[in-house]
Amino acid sequence: MNRVLAFTSALSLFSGLVSLLVDRMVYKIQKKKKEEKYAKIFGWIQLSLAGTGFLVVLLLQLL
């Protein structure tokens, strides 16, 4: 269970970073303000979920 949650958190971290770094810049270059805004919002949501997932994994390992 811990490995699955850690793997899911790692994937969420990676996709959040891609959304913030790559997708947002592509939309910025194409001057798509609405898509850039949503890429930023969903990127931060994914990063926060990844951080929460990693904290849960650490807490489960301590128990």
PDBQT receptor file of N, H, CA, C and O in Angstrom, charges set to zero:
ATOM      1  N   MET A   1       0.829  -1.202   0.000  1.00  0.00    +0.000 N 
ATOM      2  CA  MET A   1       0.000   0.000   0.000  1.00  0.00    +0.000 C 
ATOM      3  C   MET A   1       0.868   1.258   0.000  1.00  0.00    +0.000 C 
ATOM      4  O   MET A   1       0.591   2.218  -0.720  1.00  0.00    +0.000 OA
ATOM      5  N   ASN A   2       1.921   1.239   0.819  1.00  0.00    +0.000 N 
ATOM      6  H   ASN A   2       2.146   0.459   1.405  1.00  0.00    +0.000 HD
ATOM      7  CA  ASN A   2       2.789   2.419   0.886  1.00  0.00    +0.000 C 
ATOM      8  C   ASN A   2       3.476   2.691  -0.445  1.00  0.00    +0.000 C 
ATOM      9  O   ASN A   2       3.635   3.841  -0.853  1.00  0.00    +0.000 OA
ATOM     10  N   ARG A   3       3.882   1.614  -1.115  1.00  0.00    +0.000 N 
ATOM     11  H   ARG A   3       3.754   0.680  -0.783  1.00  0.00    +0.000 HD
ATOM     12  CA  ARG A   3       4.571   1.797  -2.398  1.00  0.00    +0.000 C 
ATOM     13  C   ARG A   3       3.646   2.386  -3.455  1.00  0.00    +0.000 C 
ATOM     14  O   ARG A   3       4.054   3.229  -4.254  1.00  0.00    +0.000 OA
ATOM     15  N   VAL A   4       2.409   1.935  -3.449  1.00  0.00    +0.000 N 
ATOM     16  H   VAL A   4       2.078   1.250  -2.800  1.00  0.00    +0.000 HD
ATOM     17  CA  VAL A   4       1.440   2.441  -4.429  1.00  0.00    +0.000 C 
ATOM     18  C   VAL A   4       1.191   3.928  -4.187  1.00  0.00    +0.000 C 
ATOM     19  O   VAL A   4       1.158   4.715  -5.133  1.00  0.00    +0.000 OA
ATOM     20  N   LEU A   5       1.018   4.311  -2.926  1.00  0.00    +0.000 N 
ATOM     21  H   LEU A   5       1.045   3.671  -2.158  1.00  0.00    +0.000 HD
ATOM     22  CA  LEU A   5       0.782   5.713  -2.597  1.00  0.00    +0.000 C 
ATOM     23  C   LEU A   5       2.016   6.563  -2.916  1.00  0.00    +0.000 C 
ATOM     24  O   LEU A   5       1.889   7.686  -3.404  1.00  0.00    +0.000 OA
ATOM     25  N   ALA A   6       3.202   6.030  -2.641  1.00  0.00    +0.000 N 
ATOM     26  H   ALA A   6       3.305   5.118  -2.244  1.00  0.00    +0.000 HD
ATOM     27  CA  ALA A   6       4.431   6.766  -2.956  1.00  0.00    +0.000 C 
ATOM     28  C   ALA A   6       4.593   6.926  -4.464  1.00  0.00    +0.000 C 
ATOM     29  O   ALA A   6       4.983   7.994  -4.937  1.00  0.00    +0.000 OA
ATOM     30  N   PHE A   7       4.298   5.875  -5.215  1.00  0.00    +0.000 N 
ATOM     31  H   PHE A   7       3.982   5.008  -4.831  1.00  0.00    +0.000 HD
ATOM     32  CA  PHE A   7       4.395   5.947  -6.676  1.00  0.00    +0.000 C 
ATOM     33  C   PHE A   7       3.385   6.937  -7.248  1.00  0.00    +0.000 C 
ATOM     34  O   PHE A   7       3.708   7.707  -8.153  1.00  0.00    +0.000 OA
ATOM     35  N   THR A   8       2.163   6.915  -6.720  1.00  0.00    +0.000 N 
ATOM     36  H   THR A   8       1.901   6.289  -5.985  1.00  0.00    +0.000 HD
ATOM     37  CA  THR A   8       1.133   7.843  -7.169  1.00  0.00    +0.000 C 
ATOM     38  C   THR A   8       1.529   9.284  -6.844  1.00  0.00    +0.000 C 
ATOM     39  O   THR A   8       1.302  10.189  -7.647  1.00  0.00    +0.000 OA
ATOM     40  N   SER A   9       2.109   9.491  -5.686  1.00  0.00    +0.000 N 
ATOM     41  H   SER A   9       2.293   8.756  -5.033  1.00  0.00    +0.000 HD
ATOM     42  CA  SER A   9       2.562  10.829  -5.304  1.00  0.00    +0.000 C 
ATOM     43  C   SER A   9       3.695  11.303  -6.205  1.00  0.00    +0.000 C 
ATOM     44  O   SER A   9       3.753  12.476  -6.575  1.00  0.00    +0.000 OA
ATOM     45  N   ALA A  10       4.592  10.394  -6.553  1.00  0.00    +0.000 N 
ATOM     46  H   ALA A  10       4.545   9.441  -6.252  1.00  0.00    +0.000 HD
ATOM     47  CA  ALA A  10       5.690  10.758  -7.445  1.00  0.00    +0.000 C 
ATOM     48  C   ALA A  10       5.167  11.133  -8.833  1.00  0.00    +0.000 C 
ATOM     49  O   ALA A  10       5.643  12.094  -9.438  1.00  0.00    +0.000 OA
ATOM     50  N   LEU A  11       4.201  10.385  -9.331  1.00  0.00    +0.000 N 
ATOM     51  H   LEU A  11       3.815   9.605  -8.839  1.00  0.00    +0.000 HD
ATOM     52  CA  LEU A  11       3.607  10.721 -10.632  1.00  0.00    +0.000 C 
ATOM     53  C   LEU A  11       2.882  12.060 -10.581  1.00  0.00    +0.000 C 
ATOM     54  O   LEU A  11       2.944  12.846 -11.527  1.00  0.00    +0.000 OA
ATOM     55  N   SER A  12       2.204  12.310  -9.485  1.00  0.00    +0.000 N 
ATOM     56  H   SER A  12       2.154  11.672  -8.717  1.00  0.00    +0.000 HD
ATOM     57  CA  SER A  12       1.502  13.585  -9.326  1.00  0.00    +0.000 C 
ATOM     58  C   SER A  12       2.501  14.736  -9.248  1.00  0.00    +0.000 C 
ATOM     59  O   SER A  12       2.259  15.809  -9.801  1.00  0.00    +0.000 OA
ATOM     60  N   LEU A  13       3.606  14.518  -8.572  1.00  0.00    +0.000 N 
ATOM     61  H   LEU A  13       3.803  13.646  -8.123  1.00  0.00    +0.000 HD
ATOM     62  CA  LEU A  13       4.660  15.537  -8.492  1.00  0.00    +0.000 C 
ATOM     63  C   LEU A  13       5.224  15.837  -9.876  1.00  0.00    +0.000 C 
ATOM     64  O   LEU A  13       5.383  16.998 -10.251  1.00  0.00    +0.000 OA
ATOM     65  N   PHE A  14       5.524  14.789 -10.628  1.00  0.00    +0.000 N 
ATOM     66  H   PHE A  14       5.395  13.845 -10.324  1.00  0.00    +0.000 HD
ATOM     67  CA  PHE A  14       6.070  14.972 -11.968  1.00  0.00    +0.000 C 
ATOM     68  C   PHE A  14       5.089  15.694 -12.889  1.00  0.00    +0.000 C 
ATOM     69  O   PHE A  14       5.470  16.629 -13.594  1.00  0.00    +0.000 OA
ATOM     70  N   SER A  15       3.837  15.267 -12.883  1.00  0.00    +0.000 N 
ATOM     71  H   SER A  15       3.528  14.508 -12.310  1.00  0.00    +0.000 HD
ATOM     72  CA  SER A  15       2.869  15.893 -13.781  1.00  0.00    +0.000 C 
ATOM     73  C   SER A  15       2.553  17.332 -13.358  1.00  0.00    +0.000 C 
ATOM     74  O   SER A  15       2.277  18.178 -14.208  1.00  0.00    +0.000 OA
ATOM     75  N   GLY A  16       2.590  17.612 -12.058  1.00  0.00    +0.000 N 
ATOM     76  H   GLY A  16       2.813  16.925 -11.367  1.00  0.00    +0.000 HD
ATOM     77  CA  GLY A  16       2.398  18.981 -11.596  1.00  0.00    +0.000 C 
ATOM     78  C   GLY A  16       3.526  19.896 -12.043  1.00  0.00    +0.000 C 
ATOM     79  O   GLY A  16       3.296  21.036 -12.446  1.00  0.00    +0.000 OA
ATOM     80  N   LEU A  17       4.754  19.380 -11.966  1.00  0.00    +0.000 N 
ATOM     81  H   LEU A  17       4.941  18.454 -11.638  1.00  0.00    +0.000 HD
ATOM     82  CA  LEU A  17       5.905  20.170 -12.424  1.00  0.00    +0.000 C 
ATOM     83  C   LEU A  17       5.860  20.403 -13.927  1.00  0.00    +0.000 C 
ATOM     84  O   LEU A  17       6.169  21.499 -14.396  1.00  0.00    +0.000 OA
ATOM     85  N   VAL A  18       5.479  19.388 -14.680  1.00  0.00    +0.000 N 
ATOM     86  H   VAL A  18       5.228  18.498 -14.299  1.00  0.00    +0.000 HD
ATOM     87  CA  VAL A  18       5.356  19.547 -16.128  1.00  0.00    +0.000 C 
ATOM     88  C   VAL A  18       4.285  20.570 -16.457  1.00  0.00    +0.000 C 
ATOM     89  O   VAL A  18       4.459  21.398 -17.351  1.00  0.00    +0.000 OA
ATOM     90  N   SER A  19       3.186  20.511 -15.736  1.00  0.00    +0.000 N 
ATOM     91  H   SER A  19       3.046  19.838 -15.009  1.00  0.00    +0.000 HD
ATOM     92  CA  SER A  19       2.105  21.460 -15.974  1.00  0.00    +0.000 C 
ATOM     93  C   SER A  19       2.554  22.886 -15.678  1.00  0.00    +0.000 C 
ATOM     94  O   SER A  19       2.239  23.811 -16.426  1.00  0.00    +0.000 OA
ATOM     95  N   LEU A  20       3.288  23.055 -14.590  1.00  0.00    +0.000 N 
ATOM     96  H   LEU A  20       3.544  22.303 -13.982  1.00  0.00    +0.000 HD
ATOM     97  CA  LEU A  20       3.740  24.407 -14.238  1.00  0.00    +0.000 C 
ATOM     98  C   LEU A  20       4.850  24.914 -15.148  1.00  0.00    +0.000 C 
ATOM     99  O   LEU A  20       4.844  26.079 -15.546  1.00  0.00    +0.000 OA
ATOM    100  N   LEU A  21       5.795  24.055 -15.477  1.00  0.00    +0.000 N 
ATOM    101  H   LEU A  21       5.801  23.109 -15.154  1.00  0.00    +0.000 HD
ATOM    102  CA  LEU A  21       6.968  24.515 -16.218  1.00  0.00    +0.000 C 
ATOM    103  C   LEU A  21       6.775  24.503 -17.729  1.00  0.00    +0.000 C 
ATOM    104  O   LEU A  21       7.190  25.443 -18.407  1.00  0.00    +0.000 OA
ATOM    105  N   VAL A  22       6.158  23.467 -18.263  1.00  0.00    +0.000 N 
ATOM    106  H   VAL A  22       5.821  22.703 -17.712  1.00  0.00    +0.000 HD
ATOM    107  CA  VAL A  22       6.077  23.328 -19.715  1.00  0.00    +0.000 C 
ATOM    108  C   VAL A  22       4.753  23.866 -20.256  1.00  0.00    +0.000 C 
ATOM    109  O   VAL A  22       4.730  24.760 -21.101  1.00  0.00    +0.000 OA
ATOM    110  N   ASP A  23       3.667  23.311 -19.758  1.00  0.00    +0.000 N 
ATOM    111  H   ASP A  23       3.687  22.584 -19.071  1.00  0.00    +0.000 HD
ATOM    112  CA  ASP A  23       2.352  23.694 -20.294  1.00  0.00    +0.000 C 
ATOM    113  C   ASP A  23       2.097  25.186 -20.145  1.00  0.00    +0.000 C 
ATOM    114  O   ASP A  23       1.622  25.843 -21.072  1.00  0.00    +0.000 OA
ATOM    115  N   ARG A  24       2.417  25.710 -18.979  1.00  0.00    +0.000 N 
ATOM    116  H   ARG A  24       2.804  25.176 -18.227  1.00  0.00    +0.000 HD
ATOM    117  CA  ARG A  24       2.170  27.126 -18.739  1.00  0.00    +0.000 C 
ATOM    118  C   ARG A  24       2.965  28.005 -19.709  1.00  0.00    +0.000 C 
ATOM    119  O   ARG A  24       2.454  29.008 -20.208  1.00  0.00    +0.000 OA
ATOM    120  N   MET A  25       4.207  27.624 -19.969  1.00  0.00    +0.000 N 
ATOM    121  H   MET A  25       4.622  26.809 -19.563  1.00  0.00    +0.000 HD
ATOM    122  CA  MET A  25       5.024  28.418 -20.898  1.00  0.00    +0.000 C 
ATOM    123  C   MET A  25       4.507  28.315 -22.336  1.00  0.00    +0.000 C 
ATOM    124  O   MET A  25       4.539  29.294 -23.081  1.00  0.00    +0.000 OA
ATOM    125  N   VAL A  26       4.035  27.138 -22.720  1.00  0.00    +0.000 N 
ATOM    126  H   VAL A  26       4.008  26.342 -22.114  1.00  0.00    +0.000 HD
ATOM    127  CA  VAL A  26       3.478  26.975 -24.064  1.00  0.00    +0.000 C 
ATOM    128  C   VAL A  26       2.266  27.878 -24.229  1.00  0.00    +0.000 C 
ATOM    129  O   VAL A  26       2.126  28.567 -25.240  1.00  0.00    +0.000 OA
ATOM    130  N   TYR A  27       1.390  27.871 -23.230  1.00  0.00    +0.000 N 
ATOM    131  H   TYR A  27       1.504  27.312 -22.408  1.00  0.00    +0.000 HD
ATOM    132  CA  TYR A  27       0.197  28.717 -23.311  1.00  0.00    +0.000 C 
ATOM    133  C   TYR A  27       0.558  30.198 -23.251  1.00  0.00    +0.000 C 
ATOM    134  O   TYR A  27      -0.110  31.028 -23.867  1.00  0.00    +0.000 OA
ATOM    135  N   LYS A  28       1.603  30.525 -22.519  1.00  0.00    +0.000 N 
ATOM    136  H   LYS A  28       2.146  29.850 -22.018  1.00  0.00    +0.000 HD
ATOM    137  CA  LYS A  28       2.035  31.921 -22.437  1.00  0.00    +0.000 C 
ATOM    138  C   LYS A  28       2.553  32.403 -23.790  1.00  0.00    +0.000 C 
ATOM    139  O   LYS A  28       2.262  33.523 -24.210  1.00  0.00    +0.000 OA
ATOM    140  N   ILE A  29       3.320  31.552 -24.467  1.00  0.00    +0.000 N 
ATOM    141  H   ILE A  29       3.556  30.642 -24.125  1.00  0.00    +0.000 HD
ATOM    142  CA  ILE A  29       3.856  31.909 -25.780  1.00  0.00    +0.000 C 
ATOM    143  C   ILE A  29       2.721  32.057 -26.800  1.00  0.00    +0.000 C 
ATOM    144  O   ILE A  29       2.756  32.942 -27.655  1.00  0.00    +0.000 OA
ATOM    145  N   GLN A  30       1.713  31.180 -26.699  1.00  0.00    +0.000 N 
ATOM    146  H   GLN A  30       1.685  30.461 -26.004  1.00  0.00    +0.000 HD
ATOM    147  CA  GLN A  30       0.582  31.230 -27.621  1.00  0.00    +0.000 C 
ATOM    148  C   GLN A  30      -0.449  32.290 -27.219  1.00  0.00    +0.000 C 
ATOM    149  O   GLN A  30      -1.465  32.467 -27.891  1.00  0.00    +0.000 OA
ATOM    150  N   LYS A  31      -0.173  32.986 -26.122  1.00  0.00    +0.000 N 
ATOM    151  H   LYS A  31       0.652  32.842 -25.576  1.00  0.00    +0.000 HD
ATOM    152  CA  LYS A  31      -1.047  34.052 -25.612  1.00  0.00    +0.000 C 
ATOM    153  C   LYS A  31      -2.462  33.545 -25.309  1.00  0.00    +0.000 C 
ATOM    154  O   LYS A  31      -3.455  34.190 -25.644  1.00  0.00    +0.000 OA
ATOM    155  N   LYS A  32      -2.523  32.391 -24.678  1.00  0.00    +0.000 N 
ATOM    156  H   LYS A  32      -1.716  31.867 -24.406  1.00  0.00    +0.000 HD
ATOM    157  CA  LYS A  32      -3.802  31.823 -24.239  1.00  0.00    +0.000 C 
ATOM    158  C   LYS A  32      -3.885  32.001 -22.724  1.00  0.00    +0.000 C 
ATOM    159  O   LYS A  32      -3.441  31.144 -21.960  1.00  0.00    +0.000 OA
ATOM    160  N   LYS A  33      -4.449  33.105 -22.314  1.00  0.00    +0.000 N 
ATOM    161  H   LYS A  33      -4.810  33.801 -22.935  1.00  0.00    +0.000 HD
ATOM    162  CA  LYS A  33      -4.481  33.485 -20.898  1.00  0.00    +0.000 C 
ATOM    163  C   LYS A  33      -5.291  32.499 -20.052  1.00  0.00    +0.000 C 
ATOM    164  O   LYS A  33      -4.864  32.115 -18.964  1.00  0.00    +0.000 OA
ATOM    165  N   LYS A  34      -6.451  32.095 -20.552  1.00  0.00    +0.000 N 
ATOM    166  H   LYS A  34      -6.798  32.408 -21.437  1.00  0.00    +0.000 HD
ATOM    167  CA  LYS A  34      -7.327  31.227 -19.780  1.00  0.00    +0.000 C 
ATOM    168  C   LYS A  34      -6.673  29.860 -19.533  1.00  0.00    +0.000 C 
ATOM    169  O   LYS A  34      -6.705  29.348 -18.414  1.00  0.00    +0.000 OA
ATOM    170  N   GLU A  35      -6.081  29.273 -20.583  1.00  0.00    +0.000 N 
ATOM    171  H   GLU A  35      -6.056  29.689 -21.492  1.00  0.00    +0.000 HD
ATOM    172  CA  GLU A  35      -5.427  27.983 -20.453  1.00  0.00    +0.000 C 
ATOM    173  C   GLU A  35      -4.202  28.078 -19.556  1.00  0.00    +0.000 C 
ATOM    174  O   GLU A  35      -3.918  27.160 -18.787  1.00  0.00    +0.000 OA
ATOM    175  N   GLU A  36      -3.473  29.193 -19.653  1.00  0.00    +0.000 N 
ATOM    176  H   GLU A  36      -3.703  29.939 -20.277  1.00  0.00    +0.000 HD
ATOM    177  CA  GLU A  36      -2.306  29.398 -18.792  1.00  0.00    +0.000 C 
ATOM    178  C   GLU A  36      -2.715  29.447 -17.322  1.00  0.00    +0.000 C 
ATOM    179  O   GLU A  36      -2.043  28.888 -16.455  1.00  0.00    +0.000 OA
ATOM    180  N   LYS A  37      -3.816  30.119 -17.064  1.00  0.00    +0.000 N 
ATOM    181  H   LYS A  37      -4.362  30.573 -17.768  1.00  0.00    +0.000 HD
ATOM    182  CA  LYS A  37      -4.322  30.234 -15.693  1.00  0.00    +0.000 C 
ATOM    183  C   LYS A  37      -4.698  28.861 -15.141  1.00  0.00    +0.000 C 
ATOM    184  O   LYS A  37      -4.346  28.531 -14.008  1.00  0.00    +0.000 OA
ATOM    185  N   TYR A  38      -5.410  28.060 -15.933  1.00  0.00    +0.000 N 
ATOM    186  H   TYR A  38      -5.696  28.328 -16.853  1.00  0.00    +0.000 HD
ATOM    187  CA  TYR A  38      -5.830  26.742 -15.468  1.00  0.00    +0.000 C 
ATOM    188  C   TYR A  38      -4.646  25.787 -15.331  1.00  0.00    +0.000 C 
ATOM    189  O   TYR A  38      -4.640  24.952 -14.427  1.00  0.00    +0.000 OA
ATOM    190  N   ALA A  39      -3.655  25.889 -16.197  1.00  0.00    +0.000 N 
ATOM    191  H   ALA A  39      -3.660  26.567 -16.932  1.00  0.00    +0.000 HD
ATOM    192  CA  ALA A  39      -2.461  25.058 -16.059  1.00  0.00    +0.000 C 
ATOM    193  C   ALA A  39      -1.739  25.385 -14.760  1.00  0.00    +0.000 C 
ATOM    194  O   ALA A  39      -1.219  24.493 -14.090  1.00  0.00    +0.000 OA
ATOM    195  N   LYS A  40      -1.708  26.660 -14.408  1.00  0.00    +0.000 N 
ATOM    196  H   LYS A  40      -2.131  27.384 -14.952  1.00  0.00    +0.000 HD
ATOM    197  CA  LYS A  40      -1.074  27.073 -13.159  1.00  0.00    +0.000 C 
ATOM    198  C   LYS A  40      -1.848  26.543 -11.952  1.00  0.00    +0.000 C 
ATOM    199  O   LYS A  40      -1.255  26.016 -11.011  1.00  0.00    +0.000 OA
ATOM    200  N   ILE A  41      -3.170  26.686 -11.984  1.00  0.00    +0.000 N 
ATOM    201  H   ILE A  41      -3.651  27.114 -12.749  1.00  0.00    +0.000 HD
ATOM    202  CA  ILE A  41      -4.003  26.225 -10.864  1.00  0.00    +0.000 C 
ATOM    203  C   ILE A  41      -3.887  24.713 -10.687  1.00  0.00    +0.000 C 
ATOM    204  O   ILE A  41      -3.648  24.234  -9.579  1.00  0.00    +0.000 OA
ATOM    205  N   PHE A  42      -4.056  23.963 -11.771  1.00  0.00    +0.000 N 
ATOM    206  H   PHE A  42      -4.250  24.352 -12.671  1.00  0.00    +0.000 HD
ATOM    207  CA  PHE A  42      -4.014  22.514 -11.654  1.00  0.00    +0.000 C 
ATOM    208  C   PHE A  42      -2.606  22.008 -11.340  1.00  0.00    +0.000 C 
ATOM    209  O   PHE A  42      -2.457  20.975 -10.687  1.00  0.00    +0.000 OA
ATOM    210  N   GLY A  43      -1.588  22.710 -11.790  1.00  0.00    +0.000 N 
ATOM    211  H   GLY A  43      -1.710  23.549 -12.321  1.00  0.00    +0.000 HD
ATOM    212  CA  GLY A  43      -0.220  22.343 -11.430  1.00  0.00    +0.000 C 
ATOM    213  C   GLY A  43       0.015  22.464  -9.935  1.00  0.00    +0.000 C 
ATOM    214  O   GLY A  43       0.608  21.575  -9.324  1.00  0.00    +0.000 OA
ATOM    215  N   TRP A  44      -0.444  23.553  -9.344  1.00  0.00    +0.000 N 
ATOM    216  H   TRP A  44      -0.926  24.275  -9.840  1.00  0.00    +0.000 HD
ATOM    217  CA  TRP A  44      -0.278  23.737  -7.898  1.00  0.00    +0.000 C 
ATOM    218  C   TRP A  44      -1.126  22.747  -7.108  1.00  0.00    +0.000 C 
ATOM    219  O   TRP A  44      -0.707  22.281  -6.048  1.00  0.00    +0.000 OA
ATOM    220  N   ILE A  45      -2.310  22.422  -7.612  1.00  0.00    +0.000 N 
ATOM    221  H   ILE A  45      -2.650  22.800  -8.473  1.00  0.00    +0.000 HD
ATOM    222  CA  ILE A  45      -3.141  21.419  -6.940  1.00  0.00    +0.000 C 
ATOM    223  C   ILE A  45      -2.433  20.068  -6.941  1.00  0.00    +0.000 C 
ATOM    224  O   ILE A  45      -2.415  19.372  -5.926  1.00  0.00    +0.000 OA
ATOM    225  N   GLN A  46      -1.855  19.700  -8.074  1.00  0.00    +0.000 N 
ATOM    226  H   GLN A  46      -1.869  20.265  -8.899  1.00  0.00    +0.000 HD
ATOM    227  CA  GLN A  46      -1.151  18.420  -8.153  1.00  0.00    +0.000 C 
ATOM    228  C   GLN A  46       0.067  18.404  -7.245  1.00  0.00    +0.000 C 
ATOM    229  O   GLN A  46       0.351  17.388  -6.610  1.00  0.00    +0.000 OA
ATOM    230  N   LEU A  47       0.788  19.510  -7.174  1.00  0.00    +0.000 N 
ATOM    231  H   LEU A  47       0.557  20.336  -7.689  1.00  0.00    +0.000 HD
ATOM    232  CA  LEU A  47       1.953  19.554  -6.285  1.00  0.00    +0.000 C 
ATOM    233  C   LEU A  47       1.546  19.449  -4.819  1.00  0.00    +0.000 C 
ATOM    234  O   LEU A  47       2.219  18.783  -4.033  1.00  0.00    +0.000 OA
ATOM    235  N   SER A  48       0.461  20.095  -4.455  1.00  0.00    +0.000 N 
ATOM    236  H   SER A  48      -0.086  20.636  -5.094  1.00  0.00    +0.000 HD
ATOM    237  CA  SER A  48       0.018  20.008  -3.062  1.00  0.00    +0.000 C 
ATOM    238  C   SER A  48      -0.482  18.602  -2.724  1.00  0.00    +0.000 C 
ATOM    239  O   SER A  48      -0.247  18.114  -1.619  1.00  0.00    +0.000 OA
ATOM    240  N   LEU A  49      -1.167  17.951  -3.663  1.00  0.00    +0.000 N 
ATOM    241  H   LEU A  49      -1.358  18.348  -4.560  1.00  0.00    +0.000 HD
ATOM    242  CA  LEU A  49      -1.594  16.575  -3.436  1.00  0.00    +0.000 C 
ATOM    243  C   LEU A  49      -0.403  15.627  -3.342  1.00  0.00    +0.000 C 
ATOM    244  O   LEU A  49      -0.417  14.684  -2.551  1.00  0.00    +0.000 OA
ATOM    245  N   ALA A  50       0.618  15.874  -4.142  1.00  0.00    +0.000 N 
ATOM    246  H   ALA A  50       0.629  16.640  -4.785  1.00  0.00    +0.000 HD
ATOM    247  CA  ALA A  50       1.821  15.047  -4.073  1.00  0.00    +0.000 C 
ATOM    248  C   ALA A  50       2.505  15.215  -2.725  1.00  0.00    +0.000 C 
ATOM    249  O   ALA A  50       2.929  14.231  -2.119  1.00  0.00    +0.000 OA
ATOM    250  N   GLY A  51       2.616  16.442  -2.252  1.00  0.00    +0.000 N 
ATOM    251  H   GLY A  51       2.272  17.242  -2.744  1.00  0.00    +0.000 HD
ATOM    252  CA  GLY A  51       3.219  16.674  -0.938  1.00  0.00    +0.000 C 
ATOM    253  C   GLY A  51       2.432  16.023   0.174  1.00  0.00    +0.000 C 
ATOM    254  O   GLY A  51       3.015  15.455   1.098  1.00  0.00    +0.000 OA
ATOM    255  N   THR A  52       1.115  16.097   0.100  1.00  0.00    +0.000 N 
ATOM    256  H   THR A  52       0.642  16.559  -0.650  1.00  0.00    +0.000 HD
ATOM    257  CA  THR A  52       0.259  15.447   1.090  1.00  0.00    +0.000 C 
ATOM    258  C   THR A  52       0.431  13.933   1.031  1.00  0.00    +0.000 C 
ATOM    259  O   THR A  52       0.488  13.266   2.064  1.00  0.00    +0.000 OA
ATOM    260  N   GLY A  53       0.512  13.403  -0.165  1.00  0.00    +0.000 N 
ATOM    261  H   GLY A  53       0.466  13.944  -1.005  1.00  0.00    +0.000 HD
ATOM    262  CA  GLY A  53       0.713  11.957  -0.323  1.00  0.00    +0.000 C 
ATOM    263  C   GLY A  53       2.025  11.499   0.268  1.00  0.00    +0.000 C 
ATOM    264  O   GLY A  53       2.078  10.458   0.922  1.00  0.00    +0.000 OA
ATOM    265  N   PHE A  54       3.097  12.265   0.048  1.00  0.00    +0.000 N 
ATOM    266  H   PHE A  54       3.054  13.111  -0.484  1.00  0.00    +0.000 HD
ATOM    267  CA  PHE A  54       4.393  11.901   0.618  1.00  0.00    +0.000 C 
ATOM    268  C   PHE A  54       4.373  11.979   2.144  1.00  0.00    +0.000 C 
ATOM    269  O   PHE A  54       4.993  11.154   2.815  1.00  0.00    +0.000 OA
ATOM    270  N   LEU A  55       3.667  12.960   2.692  1.00  0.00    +0.000 N 
ATOM    271  H   LEU A  55       3.162  13.630   2.147  1.00  0.00    +0.000 HD
ATOM    272  CA  LEU A  55       3.551  13.052   4.147  1.00  0.00    +0.000 C 
ATOM    273  C   LEU A  55       2.782  11.860   4.721  1.00  0.00    +0.000 C 
ATOM    274  O   LEU A  55       3.142  11.339   5.777  1.00  0.00    +0.000 OA
ATOM    275  N   VAL A  56       1.739  11.436   4.036  1.00  0.00    +0.000 N 
ATOM    276  H   VAL A  56       1.447  11.859   3.178  1.00  0.00    +0.000 HD
ATOM    277  CA  VAL A  56       0.976  10.264   4.475  1.00  0.00    +0.000 C 
ATOM    278  C   VAL A  56       1.847   9.021   4.431  1.00  0.00    +0.000 C 
ATOM    279  O   VAL A  56       1.786   8.192   5.339  1.00  0.00    +0.000 OA
ATOM    280  N   VAL A  57       2.656   8.880   3.389  1.00  0.00    +0.000 N 
ATOM    281  H   VAL A  57       2.705   9.554   2.652  1.00  0.00    +0.000 HD
ATOM    282  CA  VAL A  57       3.551   7.725   3.284  1.00  0.00    +0.000 C 
ATOM    283  C   VAL A  57       4.546   7.729   4.441  1.00  0.00    +0.000 C 
ATOM    284  O   VAL A  57       4.807   6.687   5.043  1.00  0.00    +0.000 OA
ATOM    285  N   LEU A  58       5.099   8.899   4.752  1.00  0.00    +0.000 N 
ATOM    286  H   LEU A  58       4.887   9.745   4.263  1.00  0.00    +0.000 HD
ATOM    287  CA  LEU A  58       6.046   8.967   5.873  1.00  0.00    +0.000 C 
ATOM    288  C   LEU A  58       5.372   8.632   7.196  1.00  0.00    +0.000 C 
ATOM    289  O   LEU A  58       5.948   7.932   8.029  1.00  0.00    +0.000 OA
ATOM    290  N   LEU A  59       4.161   9.125   7.391  1.00  0.00    +0.000 N 
ATOM    291  H   LEU A  59       3.693   9.694   6.714  1.00  0.00    +0.000 HD
ATOM    292  CA  LEU A  59       3.444   8.819   8.620  1.00  0.00    +0.000 C 
ATOM    293  C   LEU A  59       3.091   7.330   8.724  1.00  0.00    +0.000 C 
ATOM    294  O   LEU A  59       3.149   6.753   9.810  1.00  0.00    +0.000 OA
ATOM    295  N   LEU A  60       2.729   6.714   7.605  1.00  0.00    +0.000 N 
ATOM    296  H   LEU A  60       2.682   7.182   6.723  1.00  0.00    +0.000 HD
ATOM    297  CA  LEU A  60       2.416   5.283   7.613  1.00  0.00    +0.000 C 
ATOM    298  C   LEU A  60       3.658   4.444   7.895  1.00  0.00    +0.000 C 
ATOM    299  O   LEU A  60       3.557   3.385   8.515  1.00  0.00    +0.000 OA
ATOM    300  N   GLN A  61       4.812   4.895   7.454  1.00  0.00    +0.000 N 
ATOM    301  H   GLN A  61       4.894   5.755   6.951  1.00  0.00    +0.000 HD
ATOM    302  CA  GLN A  61       6.032   4.161   7.726  1.00  0.00    +0.000 C 
ATOM    303  C   GLN A  61       6.437   4.244   9.187  1.00  0.00    +0.000 C 
ATOM    304  O   GLN A  61       7.067   3.328   9.715  1.00  0.00    +0.000 OA
ATOM    305  N   LEU A  62       6.077   5.334   9.834  1.00  0.00    +0.000 N 
ATOM    306  H   LEU A  62       5.565   6.078   9.405  1.00  0.00    +0.000 HD
ATOM    307  CA  LEU A  62       6.408   5.481  11.255  1.00  0.00    +0.000 C 
ATOM    308  C   LEU A  62       5.538   4.597  12.135  1.00  0.00    +0.000 C 
ATOM    309  O   LEU A  62       5.949   4.213  13.230  1.00  0.00    +0.000 OA
ATOM    310  N   LEU A  63       4.349   4.276  11.668  1.00  0.00    +0.000 N 
ATOM    311  H   LEU A  63       4.015   4.588  10.778  1.00  0.00    +0.000 HD
ATOM    312  CA  LEU A  63       3.427   3.461  12.473  1.00  0.00    +0.000 C 
ATOM    313  C   LEU A  63       3.697   2.005  12.373  1.00  0.00    +0.000 C 
ATOM    314  O   LEU A  63       3.001   1.203  12.996  1.00  0.00    +0.000 OA
TER     315      LEU A  63
